[in-house]
């Protein structure tokens, strides 16, 4: 007889734990990779992860001294990565030597996202001011890549929500929405691209922000329609099954592995934004699925974090978790647990109801 595990509840979610992030951080920045919980210094640092680190620490409403110290280091790293024209480097070795030239890849967009979030939300006033200056520099640029623009658009939305007079943020957010494009009319494949790859929820989230903040109701409706469709595509037997490495394409059977924690975190972000903008608590259900994915309600039934270290596991494979606890995955865990904490203040059980 097969035993059915008890349902996961919000009270099962732990508080955000900064121990593994602190373990991966030093006086330069945030080390990218780990073997189990031990940092792998030979792989150095990247702007992608430091940017994620800055936005997650900036989201803490009551940061500890540890978290404030991390914000300072991550902000210094990003300002060092920016060139005078607003382009951005990405990779630095453990010897503090940059390995690339400034450009406008995803890392530029993530830097704008992290800087914009710190400028809008960080409780430390001087960090907000410094981040706002760096955001203004990077926001002069435009990338030809939709996801780089999507990440930058999320940073612009943070600034614009905090300061509706920011023309720089409004312009960048509008341009990001234009680059992403609009959903199609085919109900079987609503997505504006011919495949689902990575960071898909961020594209819908940018349209939701742009529609709301720029006063474009049709654009808001398009973003919500995209996110609704994506959440339904990612639901499998009542739980979240994120778009895996390799992606999904129309008329091709879905494969389920390897799934990345950052995709669950992106889904949580987008659903939280949809709930904020619409006031519709039906978005709490897919948000809860994103939280529950880390707690074991996923395709493998595997808990996706280590309670002893505070680290998030690097991926969900057919054989269970990849037990390495790198920066990206651990930040995805902490970010999603921040949403869990906020949602728990409204509901102590699994949210009811389906998507709008």
Sine and cosine of phi, psi and omega as CSV:
sin_phi,cos_phi,sin_psi,cos_psi,sin_omega,cos_omega
0.00,0.00,0.80,-0.60,-0.02,-1.00
-0.99,0.14,0.77,-0.63,0.03,-1.00
-0.99,0.13,0.72,-0.69,0.02,-1.00
-1.00,-0.08,0.85,-0.52,-0.02,-1.00
-0.92,0.39,0.49,-0.87,0.03,-1.00
-0.90,0.43,0.46,-0.89,0.01,-1.00
-0.90,0.44,0.54,-0.84,0.04,-1.00
-0.98,0.18,0.68,-0.74,0.02,-1.00
-0.86,-0.51,0.34,-0.94,0.02,-1.00
-0.87,0.50,-0.52,0.85,0.00,-1.00
-0.92,0.38,-0.23,0.97,0.06,-1.00
-0.98,0.21,-0.28,0.96,-0.04,-1.00
-0.97,0.25,0.77,-0.63,0.04,-1.00
-0.97,0.26,0.24,-0.97,0.13,-0.99
-0.94,0.35,0.47,-0.88,0.10,-1.00
-0.82,0.58,0.73,-0.68,-0.06,-1.00
-0.88,-0.48,0.85,-0.53,-0.09,-1.00
-1.00,-0.10,0.10,0.99,-0.13,-0.99
-0.89,0.46,-0.72,0.69,-0.03,-1.00
-0.95,0.32,-0.56,0.83,0.08,-1.00
-0.89,0.46,-0.67,0.74,0.05,-1.00
-0.90,0.43,-0.60,0.80,0.00,-1.00
-0.90,0.43,-0.57,0.82,-0.02,-1.00
-0.99,0.10,-0.16,0.99,-0.07,-1.00
-0.99,-0.16,0.54,-0.84,0.12,-0.99
-0.68,-0.73,-0.26,-0.96,-0.07,-1.00
-0.97,0.24,-0.06,1.00,0.05,-1.00
-0.99,-0.15,-0.75,0.67,-0.07,-1.00
-0.06,-1.00,-0.68,-0.73,-0.09,-1.00
-0.80,-0.60,0.91,-0.42,-0.01,-1.00
-0.93,0.38,0.63,-0.77,-0.19,-0.98
-0.97,0.25,-0.72,0.70,-0.20,-0.98
-0.88,-0.48,0.34,-0.94,0.06,-1.00
-0.62,-0.79,0.49,-0.87,0.24,-0.97
-0.98,-0.21,0.92,-0.39,-0.26,-0.97
0.82,0.57,-0.89,-0.46,0.00,-1.00
-0.98,-0.22,-0.03,1.00,-0.10,-0.99
-1.00,0.00,0.81,-0.59,-0.01,-1.00
-0.86,0.52,0.61,-0.79,0.08,-1.00
-0.98,-0.21,1.00,-0.08,-0.10,-1.00
-0.90,0.44,-0.45,0.89,-0.07,-1.00
-0.91,0.42,-0.32,0.95,0.00,-1.00
-1.00,-0.02,-0.19,0.98,0.11,-0.99
0.93,0.36,-0.51,-0.86,-0.16,-0.99
-0.85,-0.53,0.35,-0.94,0.15,-0.99
-0.59,-0.80,0.54,-0.84,0.03,-1.00
-0.88,0.47,-0.57,0.82,0.04,-1.00
-0.76,0.65,-0.79,0.61,-0.09,-1.00
-0.98,0.21,-0.60,0.80,0.04,-1.00
-0.89,0.45,-0.60,0.80,0.05,-1.00
-0.90,0.43,-0.70,0.71,0.07,-1.00
-0.87,0.50,-0.64,0.77,0.02,-1.00
-0.89,0.46,-0.68,0.73,-0.01,-1.00
-0.90,0.43,-0.68,0.74,-0.04,-1.00
-0.93,0.36,-0.57,0.82,0.00,-1.00
-0.94,0.33,-0.67,0.75,0.02,-1.00
-0.93,0.36,-0.54,0.84,0.02,-1.00
-0.92,0.38,-0.37,0.93,0.01,-1.00
-0.98,0.18,-0.17,0.98,0.01,-1.00
-0.95,0.30,0.89,-0.46,-0.05,-1.00
-0.95,0.32,-0.47,0.88,0.02,-1.00
-0.75,-0.67,0.96,0.28,-0.11,-0.99
-0.94,0.35,0.59,-0.81,0.12,-0.99
-0.98,0.22,0.12,-0.99,0.06,-1.00
-0.87,0.50,-0.59,0.80,0.05,-1.00
-0.86,0.50,-0.75,0.66,-0.05,-1.00
-0.92,0.40,-0.65,0.76,0.06,-1.00
-0.87,0.49,-0.64,0.77,0.03,-1.00
-0.90,0.43,-0.62,0.79,0.06,-1.00
-0.90,0.44,-0.66,0.75,0.02,-1.00
-0.86,0.52,-0.68,0.74,0.00,-1.00
-0.88,0.48,-0.72,0.69,-0.04,-1.00
-0.92,0.39,-0.67,0.74,-0.03,-1.00
-0.92,0.38,-0.63,0.78,0.03,-1.00
-0.90,0.44,-0.67,0.74,0.03,-1.00
-0.89,0.46,-0.65,0.76,0.02,-1.00
-0.88,0.48,-0.71,0.70,-0.05,-1.00
-0.93,0.36,-0.63,0.77,0.03,-1.00
-0.91,0.41,-0.53,0.85,0.07,-1.00
-0.94,0.34,-0.52,0.86,-0.04,-1.00
-0.97,0.26,-0.40,0.92,-0.05,-1.00
-0.98,0.21,0.70,-0.71,0.14,-0.99
-0.99,0.12,0.27,-0.96,-0.02,-1.00
-0.86,0.51,-0.39,0.92,0.01,-1.00
-1.00,-0.04,0.03,1.00,0.04,-1.00
1.00,-0.08,-0.10,0.99,0.16,-0.99
-0.96,0.30,0.12,-0.99,-0.22,-0.98
-0.58,-0.82,0.68,-0.74,0.18,-0.98
-0.98,0.20,0.20,-0.98,0.02,-1.00
-0.81,-0.58,-0.76,0.65,-0.21,-0.98
-0.95,-0.33,0.77,-0.64,0.07,-1.00
-0.81,-0.58,0.71,-0.70,0.06,-1.00
-0.97,0.25,0.20,-0.98,0.03,-1.00
-0.90,0.44,-0.28,0.96,0.05,-1.00
-1.00,0.08,0.13,0.99,0.02,-1.00
0.93,0.37,0.45,0.90,0.07,-1.00
-0.96,-0.28,0.78,-0.62,0.05,-1.00
-0.94,0.35,0.62,-0.78,-0.04,-1.00
-0.96,-0.27,0.05,1.00,-0.04,-1.00
-0.55,-0.83,0.13,-0.99,0.03,-1.00
-0.98,-0.18,0.41,-0.91,0.00,-1.00
-0.88,0.48,0.66,-0.75,0.01,-1.00
-0.39,-0.92,-0.29,-0.96,-0.17,-0.99
-0.79,-0.62,0.61,0.79,0.07,-1.00
-0.97,0.25,-0.18,-0.98,-0.02,-1.00
-0.80,0.60,-0.59,0.81,-0.05,-1.00
-0.88,0.47,-0.60,0.80,0.09,-1.00
-0.86,0.50,-0.73,0.68,0.01,-1.00
-0.88,0.47,-0.65,0.76,0.01,-1.00
-0.93,0.37,-0.56,0.83,0.08,-1.00
-0.89,0.46,-0.70,0.71,0.05,-1.00
-0.88,0.48,-0.63,0.77,0.02,-1.00
-0.89,0.45,-0.76,0.65,0.00,-1.00
-0.90,0.45,-0.70,0.72,0.00,-1.00
-0.91,0.42,-0.67,0.75,0.02,-1.00
-0.90,0.44,-0.63,0.78,0.03,-1.00
-0.92,0.40,-0.68,0.74,0.04,-1.00
-0.91,0.42,-0.63,0.77,0.01,-1.00
-0.90,0.44,-0.52,0.85,-0.07,-1.00
-1.00,-0.05,-0.56,0.83,-0.23,-0.97
-0.88,-0.47,-0.42,0.91,-0.13,-0.99
-0.85,0.53,0.78,-0.63,-0.01,-1.00
-0.93,0.37,-0.22,0.98,-0.03,-1.00
-1.00,-0.02,0.89,-0.46,-0.18,-0.98
-0.88,0.48,-0.68,0.73,-0.08,-1.00
-0.94,0.34,-0.51,0.86,0.08,-1.00
-0.93,0.38,-0.66,0.76,0.07,-1.00
-0.84,0.54,-0.71,0.70,-0.04,-1.00
-0.90,0.43,-0.72,0.70,0.00,-1.00
-0.90,0.43,-0.66,0.75,-0.01,-1.00
-0.91,0.41,-0.60,0.80,0.01,-1.00
-0.90,0.43,-0.62,0.78,0.02,-1.00
-0.91,0.41,-0.70,0.71,0.01,-1.00
-0.92,0.39,-0.62,0.79,0.07,-1.00
-0.85,0.52,-0.71,0.71,0.00,-1.00
-0.86,0.51,-0.58,0.82,0.04,-1.00
-0.93,0.37,-0.79,0.61,-0.06,-1.00
-0.92,0.38,-0.51,0.86,-0.06,-1.00
-0.96,0.29,-0.06,1.00,0.10,-0.99
-0.94,0.33,-0.42,0.91,-0.11,-0.99
-1.00,0.03,0.29,-0.96,0.12,-0.99
-0.69,-0.72,0.70,-0.72,0.03,-1.00
-0.98,-0.18,0.54,-0.84,0.09,-1.00
-0.98,0.20,-0.10,0.99,-0.12,-0.99
-0.99,-0.11,0.80,-0.60,-0.08,-1.00
-0.83,0.55,-0.65,0.76,-0.05,-1.00
-0.97,0.26,-0.59,0.81,0.11,-0.99
-0.86,0.50,-0.68,0.74,0.03,-1.00
-0.93,0.36,-0.56,0.83,0.04,-1.00
-0.90,0.44,-0.72,0.69,0.02,-1.00
-0.88,0.47,-0.69,0.72,0.03,-1.00
-0.89,0.46,-0.62,0.78,0.02,-1.00
-0.89,0.46,-0.57,0.82,0.06,-1.00
-0.91,0.41,-0.62,0.78,0.08,-1.00
-0.92,0.40,-0.64,0.77,0.04,-1.00
-0.89,0.45,-0.62,0.78,0.02,-1.00
-0.90,0.44,-0.62,0.78,0.05,-1.00
-0.87,0.50,-0.73,0.69,-0.01,-1.00
-0.91,0.42,-0.68,0.73,-0.06,-1.00
-0.93,0.36,-0.56,0.83,0.03,-1.00
-0.93,0.37,-0.54,0.84,0.04,-1.00
-0.99,0.16,-0.51,0.86,-0.04,-1.00
-0.65,-0.76,1.00,0.01,-0.04,-1.00
-0.88,0.48,-0.18,0.98,0.00,-1.00
-1.00,0.04,-0.06,1.00,-0.08,-1.00
-0.96,0.27,0.98,-0.20,0.05,-1.00
-0.92,0.39,-0.55,0.83,0.03,-1.00
-0.87,0.48,-0.73,0.69,-0.01,-1.00
-0.93,0.38,-0.65,0.76,-0.01,-1.00
-0.89,0.46,-0.68,0.73,0.00,-1.00
-0.90,0.44,-0.70,0.71,-0.01,-1.00
-0.91,0.41,-0.66,0.75,0.00,-1.00
-0.90,0.44,-0.69,0.73,0.03,-1.00
-0.89,0.45,-0.66,0.75,0.02,-1.00
-0.92,0.40,-0.59,0.81,0.04,-1.00
-0.89,0.45,-0.69,0.72,0.02,-1.00
-0.89,0.46,-0.63,0.78,0.01,-1.00
-0.90,0.43,-0.69,0.73,0.00,-1.00
-0.91,0.42,-0.62,0.78,0.00,-1.00
-0.90,0.43,-0.69,0.72,0.00,-1.00
1.00,0.00,0.01,-1.00,-0.11,-0.99
-0.95,-0.31,0.42,-0.91,0.02,-1.00
-0.93,0.38,0.40,-0.92,0.03,-1.00
-1.00,0.09,-0.01,-1.00,-0.06,-1.00
-0.99,-0.12,-0.18,0.98,0.00,-1.00
-0.96,0.27,0.91,-0.41,-0.04,-1.00
-0.90,0.43,-0.34,0.94,0.02,-1.00
-0.99,0.17,-0.39,0.92,0.02,-1.00
-0.54,-0.84,1.00,0.10,-0.08,-1.00
-0.98,0.22,-0.33,0.95,-0.15,-0.99
-0.89,0.45,0.59,-0.81,0.01,-1.00
-0.95,0.30,-0.20,0.98,0.05,-1.00
-0.95,-0.31,0.35,-0.94,-0.04,-1.00
-0.99,0.11,0.03,1.00,0.12,-0.99
-0.45,-0.89,0.40,-0.92,0.12,-0.99
-0.99,-0.14,0.83,-0.55,-0.04,-1.00
-0.91,-0.41,-0.99,-0.15,-0.04,-1.00
-0.78,-0.63,0.37,-0.93,0.05,-1.00
0.81,0.58,0.53,0.85,-0.04,-1.00
-0.87,0.50,-0.66,0.75,-0.02,-1.00
-0.86,0.51,-0.47,0.88,-0.02,-1.00
-0.89,0.46,-0.54,0.84,-0.01,-1.00
-0.91,0.41,-0.73,0.69,0.05,-1.00
-0.91,0.42,-0.62,0.78,-0.02,-1.00
-0.89,0.46,-0.62,0.78,0.02,-1.00
-0.89,0.45,-0.68,0.73,0.03,-1.00
-0.89,0.45,-0.60,0.80,0.04,-1.00
-0.90,0.44,-0.74,0.67,0.04,-1.00
-0.87,0.49,-0.73,0.68,-0.06,-1.00
-0.90,0.44,-0.68,0.73,0.03,-1.00
-0.88,0.48,-0.65,0.76,-0.02,-1.00
-0.95,0.30,-0.78,0.62,-0.14,-0.99
-0.98,0.20,-0.45,0.90,0.00,-1.00
-0.99,-0.16,0.10,1.00,0.08,-1.00
0.93,0.36,0.58,0.82,-0.03,-1.00
-0.92,-0.39,1.00,-0.03,-0.07,-1.00
-0.88,0.47,-0.68,0.74,0.04,-1.00
-0.87,0.49,-0.61,0.80,0.03,-1.00
-0.92,0.40,-0.65,0.76,0.07,-1.00
-0.86,0.51,-0.71,0.70,0.01,-1.00
-0.89,0.46,-0.62,0.79,0.04,-1.00
-0.90,0.43,-0.69,0.73,0.02,-1.00
-0.89,0.45,-0.66,0.75,0.03,-1.00
-0.91,0.41,-0.60,0.80,0.03,-1.00
-0.91,0.40,-0.67,0.75,0.06,-1.00
-0.87,0.49,-0.71,0.71,-0.05,-1.00
-0.94,0.35,-0.62,0.78,0.05,-1.00
-0.86,0.52,-0.73,0.68,0.00,-1.00
-0.89,0.45,-0.69,0.72,-0.02,-1.00
-0.89,0.46,-0.69,0.72,0.01,-1.00
-0.88,0.47,-0.62,0.79,0.05,-1.00
-0.93,0.37,-0.61,0.79,0.05,-1.00
-0.90,0.44,-0.55,0.83,-0.07,-1.00
-1.00,0.00,0.01,1.00,0.04,-1.00
-1.00,0.01,0.77,-0.64,-0.05,-1.00
-0.65,-0.76,0.92,-0.39,-0.03,-1.00
0.82,0.57,0.60,0.80,0.10,-1.00
1.00,0.06,0.03,1.00,0.03,-1.00
-0.78,-0.62,0.19,-0.98,0.02,-1.00
-0.97,0.25,0.74,-0.67,0.11,-0.99
-0.74,-0.67,0.99,-0.11,-0.19,-0.98
-0.94,0.33,0.38,-0.93,0.13,-0.99
-0.85,0.53,0.84,-0.54,-0.11,-0.99
-1.00,0.06,0.07,-1.00,0.17,-0.99
-0.84,0.55,0.76,-0.65,-0.08,-1.00
0.97,-0.25,-0.39,0.92,0.14,-0.99
0.97,0.25,0.00,-1.00,0.06,-1.00
-0.81,-0.59,0.56,-0.83,0.02,-1.00
-0.74,-0.67,0.43,-0.90,0.02,-1.00
-0.86,0.50,0.61,-0.80,0.11,-0.99
0.90,0.45,0.32,0.95,0.08,-1.00
-0.86,-0.52,0.77,-0.64,-0.01,-1.00
-0.82,0.57,0.65,-0.76,-0.01,-1.00
-0.96,0.28,0.72,-0.69,0.24,-0.97
-0.99,-0.16,0.36,-0.93,-0.21,-0.98
-0.92,-0.39,-0.13,0.99,-0.07,-1.00
-0.68,-0.73,0.45,-0.89,-0.01,1.00
-1.00,0.05,0.68,-0.74,0.06,-1.00
-0.99,-0.14,0.64,-0.77,-0.07,-1.00
-0.96,-0.29,0.70,-0.72,0.02,-1.00
-0.83,0.55,-0.53,0.85,-0.03,-1.00
-0.89,0.45,-0.44,0.90,0.02,-1.00
-0.96,0.28,-0.62,0.79,0.09,-1.00
-0.91,0.42,-0.64,0.77,0.02,-1.00
-0.91,0.41,-0.63,0.77,0.03,-1.00
-0.91,0.42,-0.61,0.79,0.06,-1.00
-0.90,0.43,-0.67,0.75,0.05,-1.00
-0.88,0.47,-0.70,0.71,0.03,-1.00
-0.84,0.54,-0.76,0.64,-0.08,-1.00
-0.91,0.41,-0.65,0.76,0.00,-1.00
-0.93,0.36,-0.60,0.80,0.07,-1.00
-0.90,0.44,-0.63,0.78,0.05,-1.00
-0.91,0.41,-0.69,0.73,0.03,-1.00
-0.87,0.49,-0.65,0.76,0.03,-1.00
-0.91,0.42,-0.66,0.76,0.00,-1.00
-0.89,0.45,-0.72,0.70,-0.11,-0.99
-0.96,0.30,-0.65,0.76,-0.09,-1.00
-1.00,-0.04,-0.39,0.92,-0.12,-0.99
0.95,0.32,0.24,0.97,-0.06,-1.00
-1.00,-0.10,0.91,-0.40,-0.08,-1.00
-0.97,0.23,0.00,1.00,0.11,-0.99
-0.93,0.37,-0.32,0.95,0.09,-1.00
-0.95,0.31,-0.22,0.98,0.05,-1.00
-0.91,0.42,-0.46,0.89,-0.04,-1.00
-0.92,0.40,-0.79,0.61,0.07,-1.00
-0.93,0.36,-0.45,0.89,0.12,-0.99
-0.89,0.45,-0.69,0.73,0.03,-1.00
-0.89,0.46,-0.62,0.78,0.03,-1.00
-0.87,0.49,-0.60,0.80,0.03,-1.00
-0.91,0.41,-0.66,0.75,0.05,-1.00
-0.90,0.43,-0.73,0.69,-0.06,-1.00
-0.91,0.42,-0.44,0.90,0.05,-1.00
-0.83,0.56,-0.66,0.75,0.01,-1.00
-0.95,0.31,-0.43,0.90,-0.08,-1.00
-1.00,0.00,-0.01,1.00,0.08,-1.00
0.89,-0.46,-0.06,1.00,0.03,-1.00
-1.00,-0.01,0.97,0.23,-0.05,-1.00
-0.58,-0.82,-0.07,-1.00,-0.12,-0.99
-0.90,0.43,-0.41,0.91,0.00,-1.00
-0.97,-0.26,-0.08,1.00,-0.06,-1.00
0.90,0.43,0.49,0.87,-0.10,-0.99
-0.95,-0.30,0.73,-0.68,0.15,-0.99
-0.93,0.37,0.71,-0.70,-0.17,-0.99
-0.96,-0.29,0.51,0.86,0.10,-1.00
-0.45,-0.89,0.30,-0.95,0.02,-1.00
-0.96,-0.27,0.94,-0.35,-0.04,-1.00
-0.92,0.40,-0.31,0.95,-0.01,-1.00
-0.98,0.19,-0.57,0.82,-0.07,-1.00
-0.97,-0.26,-0.34,0.94,-0.11,-0.99
0.99,0.14,0.12,0.99,-0.05,-1.00
-1.00,0.02,0.50,-0.87,0.12,-0.99
-0.99,-0.12,0.65,-0.76,-0.03,-1.00
-0.96,0.29,0.52,-0.86,-0.21,-0.98
-0.97,0.25,-0.25,0.97,0.01,-1.00
0.03,-1.00,0.34,-0.94,0.04,-1.00
-0.96,-0.29,0.93,-0.37,-0.05,-1.00
-0.96,-0.27,0.15,-0.99,0.06,-1.00
-0.87,0.50,-0.38,0.92,-0.01,-1.00
-0.99,-0.14,0.14,0.99,-0.02,-1.00
0.93,-0.37,-0.28,-0.96,-0.08,-1.00
-0.94,0.33,0.56,-0.83,0.31,-0.95
-0.98,0.20,0.91,-0.41,-0.21,-0.98
-0.98,0.22,-0.07,1.00,0.11,-0.99
-0.92,0.39,0.54,-0.84,-0.16,-0.99
-0.81,-0.59,0.94,0.34,-0.03,-1.00
-0.98,0.20,0.02,-1.00,-0.11,-0.99
-0.91,0.42,-0.74,0.67,-0.06,-1.00
-0.84,0.54,-0.75,0.66,-0.07,-1.00
-0.94,0.34,-0.63,0.78,0.01,-1.00
-0.93,0.37,-0.64,0.77,0.07,-1.00
-0.91,0.42,-0.59,0.81,0.07,-1.00
-0.88,0.47,-0.67,0.75,0.06,-1.00
-0.88,0.47,-0.77,0.63,-0.05,-1.00
-0.88,0.47,-0.68,0.73,0.01,-1.00
-0.86,0.51,-0.70,0.71,-0.03,-1.00
-0.94,0.35,-0.58,0.82,0.06,-1.00
-0.93,0.36,-0.45,0.89,0.14,-0.99
-0.89,0.46,-0.67,0.74,0.07,-1.00
-0.91,0.42,-0.62,0.78,0.02,-1.00
-0.88,0.47,-0.66,0.75,0.02,-1.00
-0.88,0.47,-0.68,0.73,0.01,-1.00
-0.92,0.38,-0.67,0.74,-0.01,-1.00
-0.92,0.38,-0.57,0.82,0.00,-1.00
-0.89,0.45,-0.42,0.91,0.04,-1.00
-0.94,0.33,-0.25,0.97,0.01,-1.00
-0.96,-0.29,-0.45,0.90,-0.07,-1.00
-0.42,-0.91,0.72,-0.69,-0.01,-1.00
-0.99,-0.16,0.01,1.00,-0.02,-1.00
-0.77,-0.63,0.08,-1.00,0.02,-1.00
-0.85,0.53,0.81,-0.58,0.03,-1.00
-0.88,0.48,0.59,-0.81,-0.01,-1.00
-0.99,-0.14,0.24,-0.97,0.05,-1.00
1.00,0.00,0.34,-0.94,-0.02,-1.00
-0.95,-0.30,-0.15,-0.99,0.00,-1.00
-0.91,0.41,0.50,-0.87,0.07,-1.00
-0.85,0.52,0.00,0.00,0.00,0.00
